[in-house]
Amino acid sequence: MTISSNHTNLRDIWYTMTGIPGLEYAHIWISIPICFMYIVSVLGNTFLLFLIFTERSLHEPMYLFLSMLALADIFLSTVTTPKMLAIFWFQGGGISFGCCVSQMFFLHFIFVAESAILLAMAFDRYVAICHPLRYTTILTPSVIGKMGIASVIRSFFICFPLVFLVYRLAYCGRNIIHHSYCEHMGIARLACDSIKINIYYGVIVALFSICLDVVFIIVSYALILCTVFGIPSQDARLKTLGTCGSHVCVILLFYTPAFFSFFAHRFGGHHIPLHVHILLANLYVVVPPTNPIVYGVKTKKVQEKFVHVFSVSNKFC
């Protein structure tokens, strides 16, 4: 691209994403598990949504929150993975500034919304175990709907400023993104201006949205454990803890790659190679979308409905 002035018109900017720098020779092999997880995620989450909305016995708070998580994960994987595979398979890394910013917004928007949904699921487990007699009166369909809407609105107001923060910057020709998708700091670092505001806002968002969600989830589970260990029967304690096992697995699968990537990016410096940074970043958009499937497989009621649906379909075949 020929630059005729110091600052480039945003409409004329085209970026080239390189995928995973230093591992270009392995792009095809890396794409295989990513493609597999994407297909499993989309098909598995779609089937889970179908199961929850068609089976009246699954119209309970826990499964309604699970359906929100499944829907968010379909969007999360679809926002990033198809373009990622295009880079790995066809070297199709070209993307306009507008499309790159759109991908950035939806990526962060869905991630923050999903974190709020996981917090809502933790609250669901807290009410179910600590206040079982008030469970159905506290978590009514109306309240669940409002919690879902609140998570979307909160995420929008947190992430929408990122669009203005990247549009306010002046860009002067650097157009190579050493990544598999567009994210906030990846775009900001290509600017000629100071990006201190972008850095500060990124840290504030991480601390006061994602980290705050994690703190509230930990508090919820601390209260749950206090209640569980107060149950006299060991069998009852294990059974109660078993209802939380699926949610804990989902939380770990969601936050671990994200925080690992965040801290490696902020504090890893030159000690961690660039291709490791990018691989970790890819994990945090590829692994979480399998969460609802993990939750479904570990939940007895979903298992039973899954077997029932397939047994009925086999009779017709």
N, C-alpha and C positions, 0 to 999 in steps of 0.2 A: 504494500500500500504506500503510495507517494504522499508525503506530507508537505503541503504548501504553506502552512503557517505553524506557529508554535502550538496552538490548541486545535484539536481535531473536532469537527462537528460530530456530535453524538450519533446522529443518524447515519454517518458514514463509517462508524467504527465496526469492524468485524474482528472477532477474536478467533484464535486457533487454540483449541484445547489439545494437549499432547497426550492425555491419558496418564500413564504412570512412567515418569521420566526414569530412564536407566533400565526399564524392564519392557521396552518396546518389543523385544524378541519373544517375550512370554505373553503378550497381550491375548493371543488366541487361547492359550491354556488357562489364563486367569479368567477369561470370559465364560468358560464352560461352567464353573460353579456359580458364577454370578447369574448367568442365564437360567440355570436350573432353579436357583433360589427365587428368581423373579417369577418364573412360570408357576412354581409351587405356591408362592405368595399370592399371586393374583387368583389362581384357581381355588386355592384353599380358603382364602378370605371371602371370595365370592360365594363359595358353597356354604361357608359358615353363616354369612348374612342370610342366604336363602333359608337355611335351617332355622335360624332364630326367628325370622319373620313369618315363617309358615307353620311353625310348631307353637301352639298356644301355651304349652307347658314351659316354654323357654322365655315367655314374656315376663321375666323377673328382672329386678334391678341389675343383678350381676351380669346377666346375659345381654341386657340392653346396653350397658357400658361396654361389654365385649364387642357388640356390633359396631359401636362408635369407633372403637380401636381398630377393628377390621377394615372399616371404610377409610379411616385415616391412613392405614398402612397400604391400601391399594393405591391411594393418591401419592403417598410418599415414594413408593418404589417406581411408579409410572412417571413421576416428575424427573427422575434422574437416570434410571436404568436403561431405557431405550437409547438415549443419547450416548451413554457410556458404552453400550454394546456397539453402536455405530462407529465410535472411535476405535474400539478394539478390533472390529472386523473389517471396516472399510476406510479407516483413517479419516472418518467424517467428523473432524473436530471443529469445523467452521461454525460460528454462531454470531449473530448480530448482537450489538450492545443491548437493544431492547429485549430480545429473547433471553439473553444472559441474565439481565436484571429480573425478568419475569421468573426464570427458573430459580434464581436466588431467593426471591420473595416467597414463592410457594414452598420451597424447601424448608426455610426457617419457620414459615407460618405453620406448616403441618407439624413440624417437630415440636414447636412450643405448644400447639393444641393437643398433641398426643401426650405430652408431659402432663398437661392438665387433666386429661382423661385418666391417666394412671393414678393421679392424685384422687380423683373421684372414685376410682375403683378401690383405693385404699380406705377411703371414707366409708364405702359400702361394706367392706370387711369389718371395719371398726364398729359400725352400727349393728351389723348382723351378729357379732360376737359379744360386744359389750352391752348392747341394748336390744336383745332379740325380740322382746315383747313389743317394742315400738318400731321395729324394722319396717313394716308395711305402712305405718302411719307417717314415718319420717321420709322414706324414699318412695314417694308416690310417683306415678308416671309424669305428672306435672312438674314435680321437683327435678326429676331426672332430665326432662326436656330442657328446663331452665339451666341446669348445670352444663348440658351439652352446648347450648347457645352461648352461655357465659364463657366457656373455654374457647369458642371460636372468636367471640368479640375481643376477649383479652389478647388472644394471639394476633389478631389483626392490628390492634392498637400498638402492640409491642413491635411488630415486624414492619409495619407500613413505613415508619420513619427511615428504615434502612434504604428504601427506594430513594428518598430525598437526599440521604447522606451520600449515595454514590452518584446521583445526578448533579449534585452541587460541585463536584470535583472537576478539575480541568485535566484532560487527557491529551498527551502529545506524542502518540505513535506506538507506544509499547502494546503489542497485541497478542503476545504468547501467554496463555494460561497453562501453567504446569499442573494440571489437575484433570479429573474426569468429569467434573461438573462445575457450575458457577456457584460460588458462595461469597458472602459479603466481603471478607478481608482479601480474598483472591482478586476480586475486581478492584477494590480500593488501592491495593498495592501497585496497580498499573497506572495510577494517577501521578501527575507532576506536583500536585498540591500536598500540603501537610494532611495527614490522615489521623491526627491525634484524636479528633472528635469521633471518628469511626471506631478507633480502638477503644476509647473510653465507653462509648455506647454499647459496643459488643460485650465488654466485660460487665457493664451494668445489667444488660439483658441476661447474661449467664448467671449473675449473682442473684438478681431479684425476681427471676421467673423460674428458670430450671432448678437452680440451687435451693430456692425457697420451696419449690414443689417437693424436692428430695427431703428437705428438713421436715416438712409436714407429713410426708409418707413415713419417715423414721419415727416421728412422734406417734402417728397412728398405730404403728406396729409395736411400739413400746407399751402403749396402753393396752393393745391386744394381748401382748405377752403377760402383762400384769394380771389381766382377767383370766387368761388360760391357766397360769400357774396357781391361781386361786381355786381351780376346780379340783375337788378331792379325788375323783377317779382318773387313773392314768390313761385308761382306754378313751375316756371322754376328752382328755387333754390332747391325745394324739389325733383323734378324729377331728377336733376343732382346728388344730394346727394344719391338718391335711387340707382343709378348705382354703388355707392361705398359700399353700405350696405353689400352686399354679401362678398366682399373682406375683409371688416373689421371683419365680423364674422369668416372668415377663419383664419385671422391673430390672433385673440384672442384665437381660439380653438387650434392653433398650438403653439403659444409662451407661453400662460399662464401655462399649465401643465409643460412645459420644464423649465421655469424660477422658478416656484414654487418649483419644484424638485431640481433644481440647488442650490437655496438659502437655502432651508431647509437642503440640504446635506452639504453645506459649513458652514452655520452659525447657523443651528438648534442645533448642538451639542447634548447634552444629554437631551435637553428639548423636543425633538420630538422623540417618540418611533420608533424603527427600522422598525416595520411593516408599520408605516405611511409613512416612507421614500420610502419603496419598493412599496407600493400602488401608491404613487405619480409618481414614476418612471415608473410603469406599465401604468399609464394614459397617459404618454407622448409618448408611442409607440402604444397605442390603440385608443386614441381619434383623433389625427391628421389625420389618414387615412380616416376618415369620412368627412373631409373637402370638397373635390370636390363634394360630394353628396349634402352637405349643399349649396354649391355655385350653383349647378345645380338646386336644388329645388327652390332657391330664384331668379333664372334668368328666365325671361319671355320667352325668345327665346328657351331655353332648355326645359322648360315646354311644349311649343307648339309642339316641335319636339317629345317629349316623348309621348304626347297624340296622335300625328299623327301616330307614329310607332305602338302603341298598337291598334289604331283603324283599321289600315291596317291589322295587324295580326289577329284581331278578325273577319274581313271579310273572310279571308282564312279559319278560323276555322269554 
